Amino acid sequence: MTTDSIPVQATDARPGVAKKARKETPSGGRRRRLFRHPGAGRQHHAGPVAYILLGIAALFSLFPLYWTMVAASTDNTRVTQTPPPFLPGPNLLENLGKAWQDAALGKAMLNSLIVAGVIALSTVLFATLAGFAFAKLRFKGRNILLMLVIGTMMVPPQLGVVPLFMMMTELGWGQKLPAVIFPTLVSAVGVFFMRQYLSEALPDELVEAGRVDGAHSLRIFWSIVLPIARPPMAVLFMITFVHAWNDFFWPFIVLDMSNPTVPVALTQLSAGYVRDQSLIMAGALLGTLPLLALFIVFGRQIVGGIMQGAVKG
């Protein structure tokens, strides 16, 4: 082979033109400059005004709980005085024990734990499945079905009480916990919440890669969707559990005092001609303690999951 057959790239002998060409072409070895905000990467510290405002907000948030504890630790005469007491009294343990016994809160808390736990778990599972389907799967009528799900949020739940009660009676679930659990196994708010999160946080490329590897939809959901959706699932579980624990309207209609949840059992403390406000506050404090314990144990994980999901999104 001769040198005449090798194509030679024409270059300009002028040094200024060669330097200019190297600057304009990516092969010149010059890195592209990244434009960054002047404050990017800088750690911001809150000032005294922010701490003062946060402290005031915390005081306003904790005051109802503190007042409940104060009222539960005194007697009925002291609670109704003007001005009311602002320091705890000596009767807290006595009132808590009496409220526990009078309202049969042991069985009520067990029922509320079963109801709230099953409802929260089922809502998280079904809402995540439906949210994944509405966000990433393509099928006929997807937008219409999503609008119907969202439309159910506009219907007041009181409109369905009578037919729902008749349905539970026909199924033989009157005065039983399944009558409270099954009508609320999934919520439209949870489906919409998970759909919005997965639409942004779940890349289409991951779903397509799973398809290329031969995975079906359930396999993709188990291996790809669930690890990404853990932060919103934790938040949805917490919100649903608290809502189911505090729900009073439907359990009060379908259950009786022989098999109550905590809000239904607390109505026993207000029965009679004279209401003992300190006893009612003691029962309310007992009904709130499990939720406080749940948030103390899992609050950091939930907040950390929210921040992790925000960074990934």
JOWORA-V769587 format. One record per pair of residues at least 4 apart in sequence whose ideal C-beta (glycine too) atoms are under 6 Angstrom apart, sorted by the first residue. I is the first residue (numbers start at 0). J is the second residue. D is the distance in whole Angstrom. If there is no record, write none. Layout:
BEGIN
I	J	D
I	J	D
END
This chain:
BEGIN
11	16	4
21	27	3
22	27	6
35	39	5
45	49	4
61	65	6
67	280	5
67	283	6
67	284	5
69	84	6
69	87	5
70	78	5
70	277	6
70	280	4
71	91	6
71	94	5
71	280	4
71	281	4
71	284	5
72	87	4
72	88	4
72	90	6
72	91	4
73	77	4
73	78	6
73	84	6
73	88	4
73	277	6
74	277	6
75	275	5
75	276	6
75	277	5
77	84	6
78	276	5
78	277	5
90	94	5
94	277	6
94	278	6
94	281	4
95	281	5
97	101	6
98	102	6
98	278	5
98	281	4
98	282	4
99	104	5
102	264	5
102	265	6
102	267	5
102	268	5
102	282	5
104	108	6
104	264	6
104	285	6
107	259	5
107	260	6
107	261	5
107	264	4
108	261	6
110	260	5
111	115	6
111	244	5
111	260	4
111	261	5
112	116	6
114	176	6
114	179	5
114	180	6
114	243	6
115	119	6
115	240	5
115	243	4
115	244	4
117	180	5
118	122	6
118	183	5
118	243	4
119	236	5
119	239	4
119	240	4
121	125	6
121	184	4
122	126	6
122	185	5
122	186	6
122	189	5
122	239	5
123	232	5
123	235	5
123	236	5
125	185	4
126	130	6
126	185	6
126	189	3
126	190	5
126	193	5
127	193	5
127	228	6
129	190	5
130	134	6
130	190	6
130	193	3
130	194	4
130	197	5
131	135	6
131	197	6
131	220	6
131	224	5
132	136	5
133	145	5
133	194	4
134	194	5
134	197	4
134	198	4
135	206	5
140	144	5
148	187	5
148	190	5
151	187	5
152	187	5
159	163	5
163	182	6
167	172	5
167	178	4
168	173	5
172	177	5
172	178	4
174	254	6
174	255	5
174	258	6
176	180	6
177	181	5
178	253	4
179	250	5
189	235	5
196	200	6
196	231	5
197	201	5
199	312	5
200	227	6
200	312	5
201	227	5
205	223	5
209	214	4
209	219	4
209	223	6
214	218	4
214	219	5
218	222	6
219	223	5
220	224	5
221	225	6
224	228	6
228	232	5
230	304	4
230	305	6
230	307	6
230	308	3
231	235	6
233	301	5
233	304	5
235	239	6
236	240	6
237	301	6
241	290	6
247	251	5
247	262	4
250	254	5
250	260	5
250	263	5
251	263	5
254	258	6
254	259	6
254	263	6
259	263	4
259	264	4
261	286	4
265	282	5
268	278	5
268	279	5
268	282	5
269	274	5
269	279	6
294	298	5
297	301	6
299	303	6
END
